[in-house]
Amino acid sequence: MGTVTRIVVDDEEFVLTADQDLVDLMGRIEKAARTRPTFVAFSASVGMMSVLVCSGTRVKVTVEPQQDRDDLPLVPADPSLEWDY
């Protein structure tokens, strides 16, 4: 089972690609937060992203297990959504 890595930058969430070096990215964000505002680029599921990082930027990184579709809980159908023609 793989993992999914998410990064939230000032309430904007991105899913990182599997080839993104997380340790390197975290180091670049930390370095940018110690200097004047600097753009930090990374590879996300929606494409290449660049975020402006400064000392006040809030960043949260999570690495979570990736669930297989078979592992997802079954949600019972809502009978109010069914209709007859």
Buried (B, 14 or more C-beta within 10 A) or exposed (E): EEEBBBBEBEEEEBEBBEEBEBEEBEEBBEEBBEEEEBEBEBBBEEEEBEBEBEEEBEBEBEEEEEEEEEEEEEEEEEEEEEEEE
